[in-house]
Every structure is written in structure tokens, then in C-alpha cells.
């Protein structure tokens, strides 16, 4: 049996359809398995949040796990840092987000990251509302998604700053929420701790008070 892996999919060859289904059941993050009888290939989806395909490949038999709860945020995911699909309301196919699984215990849903200035952050209102950038490097997740996320649960907000000497500082707020569009995505922050000084968020990211 050979296995080919990436972040979201494991591909097995030389297994039966029953073994394929069991491989999905045995993985906490697997929400579906697909089996090709002709090739004896098995593909299991580890994205934590399967959405039905628009088209069905007649050569593959796909099984979806019943009552599989999609992750509301990165705190529901057990895995390595990377891009995952989250579904705060658990009522749609959700959206992709970068999950930081190493900082301060892990489980952080990252909504803003800047590294070297390759992505232009001088954007208009609509772009900040919908999000922009490269989710694996520099990006803004989007005000609309932030409202969807913070309106479904209580969240802590953490800013991590790193200089060119790899020295880091942080600012953390125990309570964090983003309002809806009519409120112009009003920000609520309270319960500060840290060594970086107090921070506020505007639609263009994070800035000093």
C-alpha cells in the first residue's frame, strides 16, 4: 500500500472500499472518503469541512460522514499550523482561514498577517469587507468574516509583533468582537494584557493607540 499526503488529502492505493471508509472513520478530521474501484485508490478528505462537489465523477464512490460537526474556528481543529476551512455558523460551506497551532497553546484563527510588505494594504472599504491577500503569507481575512466569527462565540484577541532581530512582543485582549455592516464593523475590545502596548483595530489592520 502506498500513501501520498498533503495538508488536506490522503491518497491510499491497493486497499479495499471497506478499508477506505474505515481510514476516514479512524481520522478525527476526515469528513469524507472517495474510492475508485478500477484503480483501487482511496482518497480521504481531512479538511474538517466537506462541501458536496458540483459534479460527481462516475469512477469514484464518495461517502460523507453523518453528523460530522465542521470546526467553528481554529480552536476546534487538532493539527499543524496551516490553512483550513472553518464554519462559524455551521450553516454553510464556511471559508478558509489560517490556523496558528503553535503560538501560546495554539488554536488561533489568524485574520491579519504582514511580513515583508509584498501585499498592498492600501485598499478600499469593499476590499477590507471581503478580505484580500494570500492566506498563507500576507492577508486581511475580511470584516464580514470577522463579524460572522466573533458573533457566534466569545474570543480573545492577540497581536504578536516581531522585529528584524526576531524579538517579539504581544498585546492580548480577553474580549474581542466585530459588529455588523450597519455598525460599520464596530470593534469591541477589553481586558488588556501584554508588553507591546495597547492596540486598536481599524479596517486597515492594527495600529498603535
VOZA-722441 format. One record per residue (C-alpha): residue number from 1; residue in three letters; x, y, z. Coordinates in nm, 3 decimals, decimal comma. Example, Ala and Ser with C-alpha at 12.3 -4.5 7.8 and 13.67 -1.06 7.14 Angstrom:
# VOZA-722441
[site 1 Ala [1,230 -0,450 0,780]]
[site 2 Ser [1,367 -0,106 0,714]]
# end
This chain:
# VOZA-722441
[site 1 Unk [0,000 0,000 0,000]]
[site 2 Unk [0,129 0,346 -0,090]]
[site 3 Unk [0,024 0,671 0,070]]
[site 4 Unk [0,054 1,017 -0,079]]
[site 5 Unk [-0,018 1,305 0,159]]
[site 6 Unk [-0,079 1,675 0,155]]
[site 7 Unk [-0,242 1,904 0,411]]
[site 8 Unk [-0,600 1,817 0,316]]
[site 9 Unk [-0,599 1,478 0,143]]
[site 10 Unk [-0,452 1,136 0,200]]
[site 11 Unk [-0,442 0,905 -0,101]]
[site 12 Unk [-0,412 0,530 -0,045]]
[site 13 Unk [-0,360 0,271 -0,318]]
[site 14 Unk [-0,413 -0,104 -0,307]]
[site 15 Unk [-0,689 -0,100 -0,045]]
[site 16 Unk [-1,050 -0,220 -0,044]]
[site 17 Unk [-1,352 0,010 -0,032]]
[site 18 Unk [-1,421 -0,102 0,326]]
[site 19 Unk [-1,063 -0,023 0,428]]
[site 20 Unk [-1,101 0,316 0,264]]
[site 21 Unk [-1,414 0,400 0,461]]
[site 22 Unk [-1,250 0,283 0,783]]
[site 23 Unk [-0,945 0,501 0,715]]
[site 24 Unk [-1,174 0,802 0,714]]
[site 25 Unk [-1,357 0,692 1,029]]
[site 26 Unk [-1,024 0,647 1,210]]
[site 27 Unk [-0,913 1,006 1,137]]
[site 28 Unk [-1,072 1,274 1,355]]
[site 29 Unk [-1,059 1,540 1,086]]
[site 30 Unk [-1,190 1,325 0,800]]
[site 31 Unk [-1,534 1,420 0,673]]
[site 32 Unk [-1,548 1,210 0,353]]
[site 33 Unk [-1,386 0,925 0,165]]
[site 34 Unk [-1,376 0,855 -0,206]]
[site 35 Unk [-1,300 0,518 -0,366]]
[site 36 Unk [-1,210 0,427 -0,725]]
[site 37 Unk [-1,271 0,054 -0,775]]
[site 38 Unk [-1,089 0,038 -1,107]]
[site 39 Unk [-0,769 0,184 -0,965]]
[site 40 Unk [-0,820 0,057 -0,609]]
[site 41 Unk [-0,748 0,409 -0,490]]
[site 42 Unk [-0,882 0,571 -0,176]]
[site 43 Unk [-0,891 0,943 -0,105]]
[site 44 Unk [-0,991 1,079 0,236]]
[site 45 Unk [-1,072 1,445 0,296]]
[site 46 Unk [-0,905 1,591 0,607]]
[site 47 Unk [-1,028 1,948 0,559]]
[site 48 Unk [-1,272 1,911 0,852]]
[site 49 Unk [-1,549 2,063 0,643]]
[site 50 Unk [-1,668 1,882 0,329]]
[site 51 Unk [-1,896 2,054 0,084]]
[site 52 Unk [-2,072 1,839 -0,179]]
[site 53 Unk [-1,899 1,862 -0,520]]
[site 54 Unk [-2,071 2,044 -0,806]]
[site 55 Unk [-2,009 1,745 -1,031]]
[site 56 Unk [-1,977 1,378 -0,942]]
[site 57 Unk [-1,704 1,165 -1,101]]
[site 58 Unk [-1,870 0,840 -1,207]]
[site 59 Unk [-1,547 0,650 -1,136]]
[site 60 Unk [-1,542 0,750 -0,769]]
[site 61 Unk [-1,783 0,650 -0,495]]
[site 62 Unk [-1,789 0,920 -0,228]]
[site 63 Unk [-1,911 0,867 0,128]]
[site 64 Unk [-1,976 1,157 0,368]]
[site 65 Unk [-1,971 1,113 0,743]]
[site 66 Unk [-2,311 1,176 0,902]]
[site 67 Unk [-2,340 1,436 1,178]]
[site 68 Unk [-1,981 1,547 1,128]]
[site 69 Unk [-1,960 1,886 1,302]]
[site 70 Unk [-1,747 2,128 1,099]]
[site 71 Unk [-1,499 2,334 1,302]]
[site 72 Unk [-1,635 2,672 1,409]]
[site 73 Unk [-1,283 2,812 1,432]]
[site 74 Unk [-0,921 2,701 1,462]]
[site 75 Unk [-0,974 2,608 1,826]]
[site 76 Unk [-1,186 2,312 1,709]]
[site 77 Unk [-0,905 2,175 1,491]]
[site 78 Unk [-0,634 1,937 1,609]]
[site 79 Unk [-0,349 1,959 1,363]]
[site 80 Unk [-0,048 2,151 1,239]]
[site 81 Unk [-0,044 2,520 1,153]]
[site 82 Unk [-0,187 2,578 0,807]]
[site 83 Unk [-0,493 2,664 0,601]]
[site 84 Unk [-0,823 2,503 0,698]]
[site 85 Unk [-1,192 2,553 0,625]]
[site 86 Unk [-1,389 2,682 0,923]]
[site 87 Unk [-1,763 2,738 0,959]]
[site 88 Unk [-1,855 2,969 1,249]]
[site 89 Unk [-2,230 2,938 1,192]]
[site 90 Unk [-2,220 2,574 1,080]]
[site 91 Unk [-2,489 2,661 0,828]]
[site 92 Unk [-2,293 2,680 0,501]]
[site 93 Unk [-1,966 2,566 0,346]]
[site 94 Unk [-1,773 2,817 0,557]]
[site 95 Unk [-1,450 2,983 0,446]]
[site 96 Unk [-1,076 2,921 0,457]]
[site 97 Unk [-0,859 3,061 0,736]]
[site 98 Unk [-0,501 3,026 0,852]]
[site 99 Unk [-0,472 2,844 1,186]]
[site 100 Unk [-0,175 2,909 1,413]]
[site 101 Unk [-0,124 2,593 1,618]]
[site 102 Unk [0,199 2,694 1,794]]
[site 103 Unk [0,160 3,040 1,949]]
[site 104 Unk [0,057 3,039 2,317]]
[site 105 Unk [-0,106 2,696 2,311]]
[site 106 Unk [-0,232 2,708 1,952]]
[site 107 Unk [-0,585 2,717 1,813]]
[site 108 Unk [-0,560 3,079 1,694]]
[site 109 Unk [-0,764 3,190 1,392]]
[site 110 Unk [-0,537 3,438 1,214]]
[site 111 Unk [-0,717 3,727 1,045]]
[site 112 Unk [-0,427 3,964 0,971]]
[site 113 Unk [-0,067 3,895 0,881]]
[site 114 Unk [0,206 4,120 0,743]]
[site 115 Unk [0,562 4,003 0,680]]
[site 116 Unk [0,754 4,197 0,417]]
[site 117 Unk [0,510 4,436 0,252]]
[site 118 Unk [0,457 4,236 -0,066]]
[site 119 Unk [0,080 4,278 -0,035]]
[site 120 Unk [-0,060 4,630 -0,069]]
[site 121 Unk [-0,283 4,712 0,232]]
[site 122 Unk [-0,399 5,048 0,094]]
[site 123 Unk [-0,742 4,914 -0,006]]
[site 124 Unk [-1,098 5,041 -0,029]]
[site 125 Unk [-1,389 4,965 0,203]]
[site 126 Unk [-1,524 4,675 -0,003]]
[site 127 Unk [-1,186 4,503 -0,018]]
[site 128 Unk [-1,147 4,521 0,359]]
[site 129 Unk [-1,502 4,396 0,397]]
[site 130 Unk [-1,445 4,089 0,180]]
[site 131 Unk [-1,077 4,026 0,253]]
[site 132 Unk [-0,767 4,019 0,034]]
[site 133 Unk [-0,411 3,889 0,004]]
[site 134 Unk [-0,250 3,545 0,021]]
[site 135 Unk [-0,390 3,342 0,312]]
[site 136 Unk [-0,053 3,169 0,361]]
[site 137 Unk [0,157 3,486 0,370]]
[site 138 Unk [0,017 3,842 0,395]]
[site 139 Unk [-0,357 3,897 0,413]]
[site 140 Unk [-0,665 4,051 0,572]]
[site 141 Unk [-0,934 3,789 0,634]]
[site 142 Unk [-1,225 4,030 0,586]]
[site 143 Unk [-1,452 4,232 0,813]]
[site 144 Unk [-1,759 4,035 0,709]]
[site 145 Unk [-1,596 3,708 0,809]]
[site 146 Unk [-1,470 3,859 1,134]]
[site 147 Unk [-1,824 3,959 1,225]]
[site 148 Unk [-1,950 3,611 1,136]]
[site 149 Unk [-1,678 3,458 1,351]]
[site 150 Unk [-1,700 3,679 1,661]]
[site 151 Unk [-2,081 3,690 1,670]]
[site 152 Unk [-2,104 3,315 1,734]]
[site 153 Unk [-1,867 3,275 2,029]]
[site 154 Unk [-1,652 3,461 2,284]]
[site 155 Unk [-1,298 3,531 2,159]]
[site 156 Unk [-0,960 3,650 2,280]]
[site 157 Unk [-0,764 3,882 2,051]]
[site 158 Unk [-0,384 3,860 2,040]]
[site 159 Unk [-0,135 4,073 1,843]]
[site 160 Unk [0,220 3,939 1,802]]
[site 161 Unk [0,494 4,174 1,680]]
[site 162 Unk [0,836 4,053 1,568]]
[site 163 Unk [1,128 4,278 1,473]]
[site 164 Unk [1,423 4,208 1,242]]
[site 165 Unk [1,620 4,067 1,535]]
[site 166 Unk [1,345 3,809 1,598]]
[site 167 Unk [1,246 3,981 1,922]]
[site 168 Unk [0,872 3,953 1,988]]
[site 169 Unk [0,615 4,144 2,190]]
[site 170 Unk [0,244 4,087 2,228]]
[site 171 Unk [-0,081 4,256 2,321]]
[site 172 Unk [-0,380 4,046 2,426]]
[site 173 Unk [-0,744 4,131 2,495]]
[site 174 Unk [-0,966 3,881 2,672]]
[site 175 Unk [-1,279 4,006 2,495]]
[site 176 Unk [-1,296 4,082 2,123]]
[site 177 Unk [-1,587 4,128 1,882]]
[site 178 Unk [-1,659 4,289 1,545]]
[site 179 Unk [-2,002 4,439 1,471]]
[site 180 Unk [-2,208 4,400 1,154]]
[site 181 Unk [-2,208 4,608 0,836]]
[site 182 Unk [-2,470 4,863 0,956]]
[site 183 Unk [-2,244 4,934 1,256]]
[site 184 Unk [-1,953 4,980 1,012]]
[site 185 Unk [-1,795 4,674 1,173]]
[site 186 Unk [-1,756 4,843 1,510]]
[site 187 Unk [-1,483 4,695 1,729]]
[site 188 Unk [-1,520 4,592 2,092]]
[site 189 Unk [-1,202 4,523 2,295]]
[site 190 Unk [-1,148 4,481 2,670]]
[site 191 Unk [-0,922 4,306 2,921]]
[site 192 Unk [-0,574 4,408 2,803]]
[site 193 Unk [-0,252 4,231 2,898]]
[site 194 Unk [0,092 4,211 2,735]]
[site 195 Unk [0,414 4,403 2,676]]
[site 196 Unk [0,353 4,569 2,338]]
[site 197 Unk [0,121 4,849 2,450]]
[site 198 Unk [-0,250 4,876 2,383]]
[site 199 Unk [-0,367 4,823 2,029]]
[site 200 Unk [-0,681 4,901 1,836]]
[site 201 Unk [-0,800 4,768 1,501]]
[site 202 Unk [-0,924 4,969 1,208]]
[site 203 Unk [-1,049 4,833 0,878]]
[site 204 Unk [-0,692 4,867 0,756]]
[site 205 Unk [-0,542 4,640 1,020]]
[site 206 Unk [-0,372 4,702 1,356]]
[site 207 Unk [-0,220 5,027 1,473]]
[site 208 Unk [-0,076 5,187 1,786]]
[site 209 Unk [-0,314 5,369 2,017]]
# end
